[in-house]
Amino acid sequence: MIRYSFTVAEYQRMGQAGIFSEDDRVELIDGEIVKMSPIGELHASCVGRLTQTLILLLRRRVIIWTQNPIVLDDYSEPQPDLAILKPRSDFYRQAHPRPEDVLIVIEVSDSTLGFDRKVKLPLYAGAGIPEAWVVNLPEECIEVYSDPAGGEYQTARSYARGRRLQSHTLASLRLSVSKVLG
């Protein structure tokens, strides 16, 4: 089987040309167009709760980027559930955020847990994103990964329901795992 590897520029042109409809949930991962899982109620509720919590906690010091693309390199443009970005007055109107703009990337995982751990985390680490979270819905915990080197995160911490999570990247970011999980 021969596979064609798309660049971010080609992928974006396909979107502009209408090849994907607004309802198509796809993202570009290592040059491949990958269909994203449908968003279930538990997942949507967690993303909404986490978005509101982060906005209230971090106020206007960052941009909370919800289910929008970030460009990691020439071949990957994932759409994480949330990303905490460095503030910019134009809200990234001229171009999608790049790794240097991302403080924390967050994936809310239920049916996508294996993909998020095995595929997306190494992409984020390889791009140098300083911190990544996996909100692990089946196990009711938040996994925090930091210190990227060599395409993987060197530090991993897991915070269970009832504990408070402390961000490695943003000292002011502490939140209740139970509040995020609901």
Secondary structure, DSSP 8 states (H G I E B T S, - for coil): -------HHHHHHHHHTTSS-TT--EEEETTEEEE-----HHHHHHHHHHHHHHHHHHTTSSEEEES-----BTTBB---SEEEE---TTTT-SS---GGGEEEEEEEESTTHHHIIIIIHHHHHHTT-SEEEEEETTTTEEEEEEEEETTEEEEEEEEETTSEEE-SS-TT-EEEHHHHH-
